[in-house]
Amino acid sequence: MADIISAQQAADLITEGSTIMVGGFMGCGSPHTILEALAAKGTQNLTLISNDACNPGGPDGSDFYGVAKLIHNRQIKKLITTHVGLNPEVAVQYSEGLIELVLIPQGSFVEMIRAGGAGMGGVLTPTGLGTIVQDAEHVHSVVEVDGRKYLLERPLKADFALIGGHSIDKAGNIWYKGTTRNFNPHMATAAGIVIAEAEKVVEIGDIEPENVVTPGILVDYIVKGGS
């Protein structure tokens, strides 16, 4: 049974130097209440694994949306992501040596997370073969299978996964609405502690079993959005 905690309590669990995965695609499906609490706390030297760096000026009227708050606060020492083009602060911080940046093709990125959650040793992909990607830290080696060469990419795992769900019951079972699902289900499998932010906390049984995407056994804590 997952514990229901406040956003502040969630932020307090995350210590300096932690590696965090954050769900969402340009903030869609991200756990915004938790991110606001973490930004307010100011926890430093975090490694952030997220699809993107989000962007200044969110649709909620905020100056910095989603994980962009953490980047703006300079809480992130290392960013592992697929693209950063909509957040100019990443380029500024990178050029000043304030942030380490690891760019991974998006398909490889999600497969590496899936591999981390499944306990696999890595992912074989031809994407990036013969390019600068081949020399990146997340690439273990070049492997030949049946006469074709692939990059063997290491799995991605984290200390914490911060994910967003639409309806979460009190046992932690999650249903995602539309495209908010994105990377959240995979990240829920690939972290030591999973904290899920719910738009709605519902009673056990309110989500039909066939509609559960992330089972509650994977979820350690629930945060009610807006708390």
C-alpha positions in Angstrom: 0.0 0.0 0.0 1.5 3.3 -1.1 1.7 6.1 1.5 -0.1 9.4 0.7 2.3 12.3 1.5 2.5 16.0 0.8 4.6 17.5 -2.0 6.9 18.9 0.7 7.4 15.5 2.2 8.2 14.2 -1.2 10.8 16.9 -1.8 12.3 16.1 1.6 12.9 12.5 0.6 15.2 13.6 -2.2 18.7 14.3 -0.9 21.6 16.2 -2.4 23.4 14.3 -5.2 20.4 12.0 -6.0 19.5 10.8 -9.4 15.9 11.6 -10.4 13.8 10.5 -13.3 11.0 12.9 -14.1 8.1 11.9 -16.4 6.5 14.2 -19.0 7.0 15.5 -22.5 7.5 19.3 -22.4 5.7 19.2 -19.1 2.7 17.2 -20.3 2.4 14.4 -17.7 5.0 15.8 -15.3 4.4 15.9 -11.5 4.3 19.7 -11.3 3.4 20.0 -7.6 6.4 17.9 -6.6 8.7 19.8 -8.9 7.6 23.1 -7.4 8.3 21.8 -3.9 11.7 20.5 -4.9 12.6 23.8 -6.6 11.5 25.7 -3.5 13.6 23.4 -1.3 16.7 24.0 -3.5 18.2 20.5 -3.3 21.6 20.7 -5.1 23.8 18.5 -7.4 21.0 16.4 -8.8 21.3 14.2 -11.8 18.1 14.6 -13.9 16.9 12.0 -16.4 14.0 13.5 -18.4 12.9 13.5 -22.0 13.6 17.3 -22.3 14.5 20.4 -20.4 11.0 21.8 -20.7 10.8 25.6 -21.3 10.5 29.0 -19.8 7.0 30.4 -19.7 4.6 27.5 -19.1 0.9 27.4 -20.0 0.1 27.8 -16.3 1.6 31.3 -16.4 4.7 30.3 -14.5 8.1 31.8 -15.5 9.7 28.3 -15.6 7.6 25.2 -16.4 8.2 21.7 -15.1 11.9 20.6 -14.8 12.9 24.1 -16.2 12.5 25.3 -12.6 15.2 23.0 -11.4 17.5 24.0 -14.2 16.9 27.7 -13.7 17.7 27.3 -10.0 21.0 25.5 -10.9 20.0 22.5 -8.9 21.0 20.1 -11.8 24.6 19.1 -12.1 24.0 16.5 -14.9 21.2 16.3 -17.4 20.5 13.1 -19.3 17.9 13.9 -22.0 16.8 13.7 -25.6 16.6 17.4 -26.5 17.1 20.8 -24.9 16.3 23.3 -27.8 13.3 25.0 -26.2 15.2 25.9 -23.0 18.0 28.3 -23.7 19.2 28.2 -20.1 20.7 24.8 -20.8 23.0 26.1 -23.5 24.1 29.0 -21.2 24.8 26.8 -18.3 26.6 24.2 -20.4 28.8 26.8 -22.0 29.7 28.1 -18.6 30.6 24.6 -17.3 27.7 24.6 -14.8 25.9 21.6 -16.1 27.0 18.3 -17.7 24.8 17.4 -20.7 24.2 13.9 -22.1 22.0 13.8 -25.2 20.5 10.4 -26.2 18.3 9.7 -29.2 14.7 9.5 -27.9 14.0 5.9 -28.9 17.2 4.7 -27.3 16.5 6.8 -24.2 13.2 5.1 -23.4 14.5 1.7 -24.3 17.4 2.2 -21.9 15.0 3.1 -19.1 12.9 0.0 -20.0 16.1 -2.1 -19.8 16.9 -0.6 -16.4 13.5 -1.4 -15.1 13.6 -5.0 -16.5 17.0 -5.7 -15.0 18.5 -6.1 -18.5 22.2 -5.5 -19.2 21.6 -3.0 -21.9 20.1 -2.2 -25.3 21.3 -3.1 -28.8 20.6 -0.4 -31.4 22.1 0.7 -34.7 21.1 4.3 -34.0 24.2 6.5 -33.6 26.6 3.9 -35.0 29.6 5.7 -36.6 28.7 9.0 -35.1 29.8 10.9 -32.0 27.1 9.0 -30.1 29.3 6.0 -30.4 31.8 7.6 -28.0 29.3 8.7 -25.4 29.5 7.5 -21.8 26.2 5.6 -22.0 27.6 3.4 -24.8 29.3 0.3 -23.5 30.7 -1.0 -26.8 30.1 -2.0 -30.4 28.6 -5.5 -30.8 28.3 -7.5 -34.0 25.2 -9.8 -34.3 24.7 -11.9 -37.4 27.0 -9.7 -39.4 25.4 -6.4 -38.3 27.0 -3.9 -35.9 25.1 -2.3 -33.0 25.8 0.0 -30.1 25.4 -1.7 -26.7 23.9 1.1 -24.6 23.8 0.9 -20.8 20.5 0.8 -18.9 19.2 3.9 -17.2 18.1 3.8 -13.5 17.5 6.3 -10.8 17.3 6.8 -7.1 13.8 8.4 -7.5 11.2 8.4 -10.2 8.8 11.4 -10.1 5.9 10.6 -12.3 2.4 12.0 -13.0 -0.9 10.1 -13.3 -4.4 11.2 -13.8 -6.2 8.8 -11.4 -4.3 7.0 -8.7 -6.1 4.8 -6.2 -5.0 4.5 -2.5 -3.1 1.3 -3.4 -1.0 3.2 -5.9 -2.5 1.8 -9.1 -2.3 4.4 -11.9 -4.4 5.3 -14.9 -2.9 7.9 -17.3 -5.1 10.2 -19.4 -4.1 10.5 -23.1 -0.6 11.6 -24.0 0.2 12.4 -20.3 1.2 8.7 -20.2 4.4 9.2 -22.2 7.5 8.0 -20.3 5.8 7.7 -16.9 5.1 3.9 -16.9 8.7 3.0 -17.9 10.2 5.3 -15.3 8.0 3.7 -12.6 9.9 0.5 -13.1 13.5 1.9 -13.1 13.9 3.7 -9.8 14.5 2.7 -6.2 11.7 4.9 -4.9 8.7 5.9 -7.0 6.7 9.0 -6.1 3.5 9.5 -8.1 1.5 12.7 -8.3 -2.2 12.3 -8.9 -4.6 14.7 -10.4 -7.2 12.6 -8.6 -6.8 10.2 -5.7 -9.6 7.6 -5.9 -10.7 4.6 -3.8 -9.4 1.1 -4.4 -11.6 -0.4 -7.1 -12.5 2.8 -8.8 -10.0 2.1 -11.6 -11.1 -1.0 -13.5 -8.3 -3.6 -13.4 -7.9 -3.6 -17.2 -7.3 0.2 -17.1 -4.4 0.0 -14.6 -1.2 0.9 -16.5 1.2 1.1 -13.6 0.4 -1.4 -10.8 0.5 -0.1 -7.2 3.3 -2.5 -6.2 5.7 -0.2 -8.1 4.6 3.0 -6.3 6.0 3.9 -2.9 4.3 7.3 -2.3 1.4 9.3 -3.7 1.1 13.1 -3.8 -2.2 14.8 -4.4 -1.6 17.4 -7.1 -2.0 20.9 -5.7 -1.2 19.8 -2.1 
